[in-house]
C-alpha cells in the first residue's frame, strides 16, 4: 500500500513538473527577445552615386602625308543623343577663341547607342598640320542655320609638335570635350537612395546657364553606350549663379542594378529639336559596395 502511495506521489510530481515545463515553453514563444519584431521583415536601404561629366566626348586623329599633301581626319564621338545629326568642322583659332572654318567635315550621325564616327580626306594641304591655330568643333545641329544649331557641343584644340617640319609625315591626336559655350562645362554629382520601393535622387550641378531649365532623365545603359529611357524626371532649374540643387523621387523601384543605369541632363527643356539634341552632362549610376 505504501508502495502504491509512493508511486502515485511520484507520478503526480512528474506530471506537475511537465505541466510547468509546458507553461514555461509557451510563455517563451509568446515573448520576443529584446529588439526583435515578430512577423516583420527589416527594411534596408540601398545607395548609389553618380559623378556627372561633360557629354558628348570623343577623339580625333589627323594624318598629313607630304608625298601627296593629303590630310586625313578621323573623328569618333560618344554621348550623343541617339539618332541625332551634328555638323563638325576644323576651324582656325582655338576653343577659347573661335575662328572661321578651314575644313568642313562629314555630318556626324549618332547610332542607337549615341556613337558616331566619320573619316574625311582633303587634298592640297601643302603646309601640313600647323603647330597651333586649328581646332575641331562639333555643333548642336541638325543643320547650322540658327544660333542654337551652330552652338558648339564638343571641342578640341589641335596641337602639332611637328608643325615646323613640313617634309615629314605628321600625326596628331585630339581629345574632344568641354567648350566655352553655355552649359558645355558642367560639373556635379547625385546621390541615390532606395527604400521601400521609393528611389530618392538628390542632384547638385554647377556650370549651367543662369536661370536655365534642363530636362533630366534616367536611362538604361551607360554614358558610353546609351540605351532606352526609363523615367522622365523633374526638370532641373538653375539659379542666377548657374547652379541647381534638387531632390526627386521615383515610386515602384524594386532594386538599383549593379550596372546599367545612367542619368542625363539635356541642353534645355522642351519639345524643340535643338532642346533634345544635346546631352550636356551624363553620369553612370554606381551602387555603393
PyMOL commands that set and color helices and strands:
alter all, ss='L'
color gray80, all
select helices_A, chain A and resi 2-30+147-150
alter helices_A, ss='H'
color red, helices_A
select strands_A, chain A and resi 46-54+57-65+70-78+85-93+98-109+116-122+134-139+152-158+170-176+187-195+198-206+213-221+226-237+244-251+261-266+279-284+286-287
alter strands_A, ss='S'
color yellow, strands_A
deselect
rebuild
show_as cartoon
